[in-house]
């Protein structure tokens, strides 16, 4: 059992934070204030995550007494043991290949795919001064915010920390409020046209089976 911490790798924390924020930025291509707000709250989550993943393991230090008593044979200052779900759920083998880590990677990749696809549709609609109703917008009204939520949830499955666990429900509320504010502005601009779209399309949970007919109507 080694006695030194594997953390304090602030360069890695900065590089990984910048990398994922850049990915989100390149997919979103923020132009409006709402775009920048949504990217900003996601960036705060990412920075908090990687600051603990590579910098200072605040969660492990905060829970150190309970962790040492409950799992006396586990060295939580070893970086691979920062995957707390792996230990808490009694999973065996390499944490990078357990079911939660693999699932988290799938969710994160899906989130970035959804982010890219939905924002392309949204910005095309903004340029043509119309309502975004095609692609993922034919399945739910807020795919861009759903994408951010999926990515954050994926990271929580992979590397849970107290700050990000606290931030996650707060950021959910932030995204819901941003979505409502966006809808109010769109209603004021498009009126009954957007009301009809709202009546046909769910807000957050994609409706796949109803999407095909709406996609044909929107073309």
Beta strands, then each sheet from edge to edge (+ up, - down):
end
